[in-house]
Amino acid sequence: MTSTLVPAFGPFLAEMVLAIAALVLVLVGALRGDSSKGLIDWVAIIALILAGVLVLEQGPGTLKTFNGAFIADEFARFMKVLTLVGSLAAILLSSRFFKDENESRFEYTILILLSTLGMMVMISANEMISLYLGLELQSLALYVVAAINRDNVKSSEAGLKYFVLGALSSGMLLYGMSLVYGFTGTTSFEAIAASVHGGHGTGVTFGLVFILAGLAFKISVVPFHMWTPDVYEGAPTPVTTFFATAPKMAAMAILTRVLVDAFPGVTREWQQVVTFLAIASMALGAFAALTQTNIKRLMAYSSISNMGYALVGLASGSVQGVEGIAIFMAIYLAMTLGAFACILTMTTSEGRVEKIDDLAGLSRTNPYTAAMLMLIMFSMIGIPPLAGFFGKFYVFAAAIKANLFALAVLGILTSVVSAYYYLRIVKVMYLDAPRVTFVPVPGEVKLVMTLAGLFVLLFWVYPQPLKDAAEAAARSLF
């Protein structure tokens, strides 16, 4: 892996675009009020697209800036693109939703931009301080976004729970960082790796465990998942969509970078912790979802389970494992965006509904949405040749290659259990009698749903571009 130190803002241009756009839009919103929401949405979408172009234009190789605290390599570029796609979709899906709810607030879009900026800084963090700065910028914006609907008790409760538990996780992360700094004398990932390579004490191991706990909260894996079902259910659906996609991309990226870049010399120790997190998340996600009646809570447990599958790849500690994570997260992003786009269509003339039983007879009242949701549910089960099958295949294959046979077998078994609640949704849509009639699907929601469905359906036809990009991203870390 070659690396080059470059002028400060070279690799940081995409982040600068988002920062400038957010500052300008704050002024526009302050001057024009909530009536500027439409304009702010479009400017934010353009800024996110421009940021994505700038990320892709950085080209191959590894660039560093800010004295090595910020790194732009293939892995960072890959995960940043996924994060930007999640943020872009969250803004698209929110425009009609908040207008229909008479809750249009210009601050929402600006907070999404600021949170995305924090995620991109976090993904490119190459030392502990820049990691924490990015993580807190992301988190502070997310706390507010979760409770954006101030007049809704559930939304306020979701924001409060996320804030309290998020503050706890930040404290654990900081404590872990302080332990690692105290025993290694540095915050740089490369210097930490060099320090622990020749041997390490118990203090470093304790610090690593606390860092893992803080980051595990951000990807909502067991036992740090407590906030997820309540926040997913309580927050407005576009906000839940955002929580389930972009932050997960960033958190999984930095967790992978920290373990692979900063602690390659203690792989055996963190491999045990990651294996436990993976098994516990896959099991709880699969079994807890069986009794859910609210579709957003079901998606919360599905998300916990899916993060467990991603950790199966990480537990292997290999290039193939990181490649599997990259592919799995890209496929998870498409499936989740498609699923929540379908959930956003659950609107009757009397308001929005969220019960799984409200999908009864959807194949007769709205056959297109039913077909898209069925496609995504089958993909989440892992039925070939849909994209979800390949996502699980790559992470399980990496675990088997690393001789983690029990972990791979448990992953397959929990996938079988999860098939029940995914198939239950299909059964309700196609076999039950209609209960309610949904209003027509907004164009932007249909667009996201269609793109996600096409990706899931046709991924097997030409998977090579994503596989090549994921392989390049993985190799840049080793």
C-alpha positions as CSV (number, residue, x, y, z in Angstrom):
1,M,0.0,0.0,0.0
2,T,1.5,3.3,-1.1
3,S,0.7,6.5,0.7
4,T,1.3,10.1,-0.1
5,L,1.1,13.3,2.0
6,V,-0.7,16.0,0.0
7,P,-1.9,19.6,0.6
8,A,-4.5,19.8,3.4
9,F,-7.7,20.1,1.3
10,G,-6.8,17.7,-1.5
11,P,-8.5,14.5,-0.2
12,F,-10.8,16.7,1.9
13,L,-12.7,18.4,-1.0
14,A,-15.8,16.3,-0.7
15,E,-16.1,17.1,3.0
16,M,-15.5,20.8,2.3
17,V,-18.4,20.8,-0.2
18,L,-20.8,19.4,2.4
19,A,-19.5,21.8,5.1
20,I,-19.9,24.9,2.9
21,A,-23.4,23.7,1.6
22,A,-24.6,23.2,5.2
23,L,-23.4,26.7,6.3
24,V,-25.0,28.4,3.3
25,L,-28.2,26.5,3.8
26,V,-28.4,27.5,7.4
27,L,-28.4,31.1,6.3
28,V,-31.0,30.4,3.6
29,G,-33.2,28.7,6.2
30,A,-32.8,31.4,8.7
31,L,-33.8,34.1,6.2
32,R,-36.6,32.3,4.4
33,G,-37.9,29.9,7.1
34,D,-39.6,26.6,6.5
35,S,-40.8,27.8,3.1
36,S,-37.3,27.2,1.8
37,K,-37.5,23.4,2.6
38,G,-37.9,22.5,-1.1
39,L,-34.9,24.6,-2.2
40,I,-32.7,23.4,0.6
41,D,-33.6,19.7,-0.3
42,W,-32.5,20.2,-3.9
43,V,-29.3,22.1,-3.0
44,A,-28.4,19.3,-0.5
45,I,-29.0,16.6,-3.1
46,I,-26.7,18.5,-5.5
47,A,-24.1,18.9,-2.8
48,L,-24.2,15.1,-2.0
49,I,-23.9,14.2,-5.7
50,L,-21.0,16.6,-6.1
51,A,-19.3,15.1,-3.0
52,G,-19.7,11.7,-4.5
53,V,-18.1,12.7,-7.8
54,L,-15.2,14.3,-5.9
55,V,-14.7,11.1,-3.9
56,L,-14.7,9.0,-7.0
57,E,-12.3,11.5,-8.8
58,Q,-9.6,11.0,-6.2
59,G,-8.4,8.0,-8.1
60,P,-6.4,5.0,-6.9
61,G,-3.8,5.1,-4.2
62,T,-3.7,6.3,-0.6
63,L,-3.6,10.0,0.3
64,K,-3.0,11.5,3.7
65,T,-3.5,15.0,5.1
66,F,-3.6,16.9,8.4
67,N,-0.3,15.2,9.5
68,G,-1.7,11.8,8.7
69,A,-4.9,12.2,10.7
70,F,-7.1,12.0,7.6
71,I,-6.6,9.2,5.1
72,A,-8.2,8.7,1.7
73,D,-7.7,5.2,0.4
74,E,-9.8,2.8,-1.7
75,F,-11.6,1.5,1.4
76,A,-12.6,5.0,2.5
77,R,-13.8,5.9,-1.0
78,F,-15.9,2.8,-1.3
79,M,-17.6,3.3,2.1
80,K,-18.1,7.0,1.5
81,V,-20.0,6.4,-1.7
82,L,-22.3,4.0,0.2
83,T,-22.8,6.6,2.9
84,L,-23.6,9.4,0.4
85,V,-26.1,7.1,-1.3
86,G,-27.9,6.5,2.0
87,S,-28.0,10.2,2.8
88,L,-29.3,11.1,-0.6
89,A,-32.1,8.5,-0.5
90,A,-33.1,9.7,3.0
91,I,-33.5,13.3,1.7
92,L,-35.4,12.1,-1.4
93,L,-37.8,10.0,0.7
94,S,-38.4,12.7,3.3
95,S,-39.6,15.6,1.0
96,R,-43.2,14.4,0.4
97,F,-43.5,12.7,3.9
98,F,-42.9,15.8,6.0
99,K,-45.0,17.9,3.6
100,D,-48.0,15.6,4.1
101,E,-47.4,15.5,7.8
102,N,-47.3,19.4,8.0
103,E,-43.9,19.0,9.6
104,S,-41.6,20.6,7.0
105,R,-38.6,21.9,8.8
106,F,-35.6,23.2,6.9
107,E,-33.3,22.1,9.8
108,Y,-33.8,18.4,8.9
109,T,-31.9,18.5,5.6
110,I,-29.1,20.5,7.1
111,L,-28.7,18.1,10.0
112,I,-28.5,15.2,7.5
113,L,-25.7,17.1,5.7
114,L,-23.8,17.8,8.9
115,S,-24.3,14.2,10.0
116,T,-23.0,12.9,6.7
117,L,-20.0,15.2,7.0
118,G,-19.2,13.6,10.3
119,M,-19.6,10.1,8.9
120,M,-17.2,10.9,6.0
121,V,-14.6,12.3,8.5
122,M,-15.1,9.2,10.6
123,I,-14.6,6.9,7.6
124,S,-11.3,8.6,6.8
125,A,-10.0,8.9,10.4
126,N,-6.5,7.6,10.8
127,E,-6.1,8.4,14.5
128,M,-8.3,8.4,17.6
129,I,-8.9,12.2,17.8
130,S,-10.2,12.6,14.2
131,L,-12.3,9.5,14.7
132,Y,-13.9,11.0,17.8
133,L,-14.5,14.4,16.1
134,G,-16.2,12.7,13.1
135,L,-18.3,10.4,15.4
136,E,-19.5,13.2,17.6
137,L,-20.4,15.5,14.6
138,Q,-22.5,12.6,13.3
139,S,-24.1,11.7,16.6
140,L,-25.1,15.2,17.7
141,A,-26.9,15.7,14.5
142,L,-28.6,12.3,14.7
143,Y,-29.8,13.0,18.3
144,V,-31.8,16.0,17.0
145,V,-33.0,14.2,13.8
146,A,-34.4,11.4,15.9
147,A,-36.7,13.8,17.8
148,I,-37.3,16.1,14.8
149,N,-41.1,15.7,15.3
150,R,-41.3,17.6,18.6
151,D,-45.1,17.2,18.9
152,N,-45.0,13.4,18.7
153,V,-44.4,11.6,22.1
154,K,-42.8,8.6,20.4
155,S,-40.4,10.7,18.4
156,S,-39.3,12.7,21.5
157,E,-38.9,9.5,23.4
158,A,-36.8,8.0,20.6
159,G,-34.5,11.1,20.6
160,L,-34.1,11.1,24.4
161,K,-33.3,7.4,24.5
162,Y,-30.8,7.6,21.7
163,F,-29.1,10.7,23.3
164,V,-28.7,9.1,26.8
165,L,-27.4,5.7,25.4
166,G,-25.3,7.5,22.8
167,A,-23.7,9.6,25.6
168,L,-22.9,6.4,27.5
169,S,-21.3,4.8,24.4
170,S,-19.2,8.0,23.7
171,G,-17.9,7.8,27.3
172,M,-17.0,4.2,26.9
173,L,-15.2,4.9,23.6
174,L,-13.3,7.8,25.1
175,Y,-12.2,5.7,28.1
176,G,-11.0,3.0,25.8
177,M,-9.0,5.6,23.7
178,S,-7.5,7.1,26.8
179,L,-6.3,3.6,28.0
180,V,-4.8,2.8,24.6
181,Y,-3.1,6.2,24.5
182,G,-1.8,5.8,28.0
183,F,-0.2,2.4,27.3
184,T,1.1,3.2,23.8
185,G,1.8,6.9,24.0
186,T,0.1,7.7,20.7
187,T,-3.3,8.2,19.0
188,S,-2.2,7.3,15.5
189,F,-3.4,4.0,14.1
190,E,-0.1,3.2,12.5
191,A,1.9,4.1,15.6
192,I,-0.5,2.0,17.8
193,A,-0.1,-0.9,15.5
194,A,3.7,-0.6,15.7
195,S,3.6,-0.3,19.5
196,V,1.5,-3.4,20.1
197,H,3.2,-5.5,17.4
198,G,6.0,-6.7,19.6
199,G,3.8,-7.4,22.6
200,H,1.1,-5.6,24.6
201,G,-0.1,-5.4,28.1
202,T,-3.5,-5.9,29.7
203,G,-4.2,-2.2,29.6
204,V,-4.2,-2.2,25.8
205,T,-6.6,-5.1,25.7
206,F,-9.0,-3.4,28.1
207,G,-8.8,-0.2,26.0
208,L,-9.6,-2.2,22.9
209,V,-12.6,-3.8,24.6
210,F,-14.0,-0.3,25.5
211,I,-13.4,1.0,22.0
212,L,-15.2,-2.0,20.6
213,A,-18.1,-1.4,23.0
214,G,-18.4,2.3,21.9
215,L,-18.4,1.4,18.2
216,A,-20.7,-1.6,18.6
217,F,-23.4,0.8,19.8
218,K,-23.2,2.7,16.6
219,I,-23.9,-0.4,14.5
220,S,-26.5,-1.6,17.1
221,V,-25.2,-5.0,17.7
222,V,-26.0,-7.1,20.9
223,P,-25.6,-6.2,23.7
224,F,-25.5,-2.6,22.7
225,H,-28.7,-2.7,20.6
226,M,-31.3,-1.5,23.2
227,W,-32.0,1.8,21.5
228,T,-32.6,0.3,18.1
229,P,-36.2,-1.0,18.2
230,D,-37.6,2.1,20.1
231,V,-35.8,4.6,17.9
232,Y,-36.8,2.9,14.7
233,E,-40.4,2.8,15.7
234,G,-40.6,6.2,17.3
235,A,-38.7,8.3,14.7
236,P,-40.4,9.4,11.5
237,T,-40.0,6.8,8.8
238,P,-37.5,8.8,6.6
239,V,-35.4,9.3,9.7
240,T,-35.5,5.6,10.4
241,T,-34.4,5.0,6.8
242,F,-31.5,7.3,7.4
243,F,-30.6,5.6,10.7
244,A,-30.7,2.1,9.1
245,T,-28.4,3.0,6.2
246,A,-25.8,5.8,6.2
247,P,-24.6,5.7,9.8
248,K,-24.3,1.9,9.6
249,M,-22.0,2.3,6.6
250,A,-19.8,4.7,8.4
251,A,-19.7,2.8,11.7
252,M,-18.9,-0.5,10.1
253,A,-16.2,1.2,8.1
254,I,-14.4,2.8,11.1
255,L,-14.8,-0.4,13.2
256,T,-13.1,-2.3,10.4
257,R,-10.3,0.3,10.0
258,V,-9.6,0.5,13.8
259,L,-9.3,-3.3,14.1
260,V,-7.4,-4.0,10.9
261,D,-5.2,-0.8,10.9
262,A,-4.6,-0.1,14.6
263,F,-4.7,-3.6,16.2
264,P,-3.4,-6.1,13.7
265,G,-1.0,-7.4,16.3
266,V,-3.9,-8.4,18.7
267,T,-6.1,-10.1,16.1
268,R,-6.7,-13.1,18.3
269,E,-8.1,-11.0,21.2
270,W,-10.5,-8.8,19.1
271,Q,-11.5,-11.8,17.0
272,Q,-13.0,-13.4,20.1
273,V,-15.0,-10.3,21.0
274,V,-16.2,-9.8,17.4
275,T,-17.2,-13.5,17.1
276,F,-19.3,-13.1,20.3
277,L,-21.0,-9.9,19.0
278,A,-21.7,-11.6,15.7
279,I,-23.3,-14.7,17.2
280,A,-25.4,-12.7,19.8
281,S,-26.6,-10.3,17.2
282,M,-27.6,-12.9,14.6
283,A,-29.4,-15.0,17.2
284,L,-31.3,-12.1,19.0
285,G,-32.1,-10.4,15.7
286,A,-33.6,-13.6,14.3
287,F,-35.6,-14.7,17.3
288,A,-36.8,-11.3,18.6
289,A,-38.2,-10.4,15.3
290,L,-40.5,-13.5,15.3
291,T,-43.1,-11.8,17.6
292,Q,-43.1,-8.3,16.1
293,T,-46.3,-6.8,14.8
294,N,-44.9,-3.3,13.9
295,I,-43.0,-3.5,10.6
296,K,-40.4,-0.8,11.7
297,R,-39.6,-2.7,14.8
298,L,-39.2,-5.9,12.7
299,M,-36.8,-4.0,10.5
300,A,-34.9,-2.9,13.6
301,Y,-34.3,-6.5,14.6
302,S,-33.5,-7.4,11.0
303,S,-30.9,-4.7,11.0
304,I,-29.3,-6.1,14.2
305,S,-29.2,-9.5,12.6
306,N,-27.7,-8.1,9.4
307,M,-24.9,-6.3,11.3
308,G,-24.2,-9.7,12.9
309,Y,-23.7,-11.2,9.4
310,A,-21.3,-8.3,8.5
311,L,-19.3,-9.0,11.7
312,V,-18.9,-12.7,10.5
313,G,-16.7,-11.3,7.8
314,L,-14.8,-9.0,10.2
315,A,-14.1,-11.9,12.6
316,S,-12.1,-13.6,9.9
317,G,-9.5,-10.8,10.1
318,S,-8.5,-11.3,6.4
319,V,-8.6,-9.5,3.1
320,Q,-11.4,-11.8,2.0
321,G,-13.3,-11.0,5.1
322,V,-13.1,-7.2,4.6
323,E,-14.1,-7.7,0.9
324,G,-17.1,-9.7,2.1
325,I,-18.0,-6.8,4.5
326,A,-17.8,-4.3,1.7
327,I,-20.0,-6.3,-0.7
328,F,-22.5,-7.2,2.1
329,M,-22.9,-3.6,3.2
330,A,-23.5,-2.4,-0.4
331,I,-26.2,-5.1,-0.8
332,Y,-27.7,-4.4,2.7
333,L,-27.9,-0.7,1.8
334,A,-29.9,-1.4,-1.4
335,M,-32.2,-3.9,0.4
336,T,-32.9,-1.6,3.3
337,L,-33.6,1.5,1.2
338,G,-36.0,-0.6,-0.9
339,A,-37.8,-2.0,2.2
340,F,-38.3,1.4,3.8
341,A,-39.4,2.9,0.5
342,C,-42.2,0.3,0.5
343,I,-43.0,1.0,4.2
344,L,-43.4,4.7,3.2
345,T,-46.2,3.7,0.8
346,M,-48.2,2.5,3.8
347,T,-50.4,5.5,3.8
348,T,-54.2,5.5,3.8
349,S,-56.7,8.4,3.4
350,E,-56.8,8.5,7.2
351,G,-53.1,8.6,7.8
352,R,-50.0,6.3,8.0
353,V,-50.1,2.8,9.3
354,E,-47.2,0.6,10.4
355,K,-48.7,-2.8,11.4
356,I,-47.6,-5.8,9.4
357,D,-51.3,-6.9,9.1
358,D,-52.0,-3.6,7.3
359,L,-50.2,-5.0,4.3
360,A,-52.9,-7.6,3.9
361,G,-54.0,-8.0,0.3
362,L,-51.4,-5.5,-1.0
363,S,-50.9,-7.7,-4.1
364,R,-54.4,-6.9,-5.1
365,T,-54.5,-3.2,-4.2
366,N,-51.0,-2.2,-5.2
367,P,-49.3,-5.1,-7.1
368,Y,-46.2,-3.2,-8.0
369,T,-45.3,-2.3,-4.4
370,A,-46.1,-5.9,-3.3
371,A,-43.8,-7.3,-5.9
372,M,-40.9,-5.0,-4.9
373,L,-41.3,-5.8,-1.2
374,M,-41.6,-9.5,-1.9
375,L,-38.4,-9.3,-4.0
376,I,-36.6,-7.5,-1.1
377,M,-37.9,-10.0,1.5
378,F,-36.6,-12.9,-0.5
379,S,-33.3,-11.2,-0.9
380,M,-33.0,-10.6,2.8
381,I,-33.7,-14.3,3.4
382,G,-30.8,-15.1,1.0
383,I,-32.6,-16.9,-1.7
384,P,-30.4,-17.2,-4.9
385,P,-29.9,-15.6,-7.3
386,L,-31.0,-12.5,-5.5
387,A,-28.3,-10.1,-4.2
388,G,-28.9,-11.0,-0.5
389,F,-27.6,-14.5,-1.2
390,F,-24.3,-13.2,-2.5
391,G,-23.9,-10.8,0.4
392,K,-24.2,-13.7,2.9
393,F,-22.1,-16.0,0.7
394,Y,-19.1,-13.8,0.7
395,V,-19.0,-13.2,4.5
396,F,-19.6,-16.9,5.3
397,A,-17.0,-18.0,2.8
398,A,-14.5,-15.7,4.5
399,A,-15.3,-17.2,7.9
400,I,-14.9,-20.8,6.5
401,K,-11.6,-19.9,5.0
402,A,-10.4,-18.6,8.4
403,N,-11.5,-21.9,10.0
404,L,-14.4,-20.3,11.8
405,F,-16.7,-23.1,10.8
406,A,-19.0,-22.9,13.8
407,L,-19.6,-19.2,13.2
408,A,-20.6,-19.8,9.6
409,V,-22.9,-22.6,10.5
410,L,-24.6,-20.5,13.2
411,G,-25.0,-17.7,10.6
412,I,-26.7,-20.1,8.2
413,L,-29.0,-21.4,10.9
414,T,-30.1,-18.0,12.0
415,S,-30.8,-17.1,8.4
416,V,-33.2,-20.1,8.3
417,V,-35.0,-18.8,11.4
418,S,-35.2,-15.2,10.0
419,A,-36.9,-16.7,6.9
420,Y,-40.1,-17.1,8.9
421,Y,-40.8,-13.4,9.5
422,Y,-39.7,-12.3,6.0
423,L,-42.0,-15.0,4.5
424,R,-44.8,-13.9,6.9
425,I,-44.8,-10.5,5.2
426,V,-45.1,-12.1,1.8
427,K,-47.9,-14.3,3.0
428,V,-49.8,-11.3,4.4
429,M,-49.5,-9.4,1.1
430,Y,-50.4,-12.3,-1.2
431,L,-52.8,-14.6,0.7
432,D,-54.7,-12.4,3.2
433,A,-57.8,-10.3,2.3
434,P,-57.3,-6.6,1.9
435,R,-58.0,-4.5,5.0
436,V,-57.1,-1.0,3.9
437,T,-56.3,0.8,0.6
438,F,-53.2,2.9,0.3
439,V,-53.0,6.2,-1.5
440,P,-50.9,6.4,-4.7
441,V,-47.1,6.1,-4.3
442,P,-45.1,9.4,-4.6
443,G,-42.7,9.5,-7.6
444,E,-39.5,9.8,-5.6
445,V,-40.5,6.9,-3.3
446,K,-41.3,4.7,-6.4
447,L,-37.9,5.7,-7.9
448,V,-36.0,4.5,-4.8
449,M,-38.1,1.4,-4.6
450,T,-37.5,0.5,-8.2
451,L,-33.8,1.1,-8.2
452,A,-33.4,-1.0,-5.1
453,G,-35.5,-3.8,-6.6
454,L,-33.6,-3.8,-9.9
455,F,-30.3,-4.0,-8.0
456,V,-31.5,-6.9,-5.9
457,L,-32.9,-8.7,-8.9
458,L,-30.1,-8.2,-11.5
459,F,-27.0,-8.1,-9.3
460,W,-26.1,-11.7,-10.3
461,V,-26.0,-10.7,-14.0
462,Y,-22.9,-8.5,-13.7
463,P,-21.5,-8.5,-10.1
464,Q,-17.9,-8.0,-11.2
465,P,-17.7,-4.1,-10.8
466,L,-18.9,-4.2,-7.2
467,K,-16.6,-7.2,-6.5
468,D,-13.6,-5.5,-8.0
469,A,-14.2,-2.3,-6.1
470,A,-14.7,-4.2,-2.8
471,E,-11.5,-6.2,-3.4
472,A,-9.5,-3.0,-4.0
473,A,-11.0,-1.5,-0.9
474,A,-10.1,-4.5,1.2
475,R,-6.5,-4.7,-0.1
476,S,-5.9,-1.0,0.8
477,L,-6.2,-1.9,4.5
478,F,-3.6,-4.6,4.4
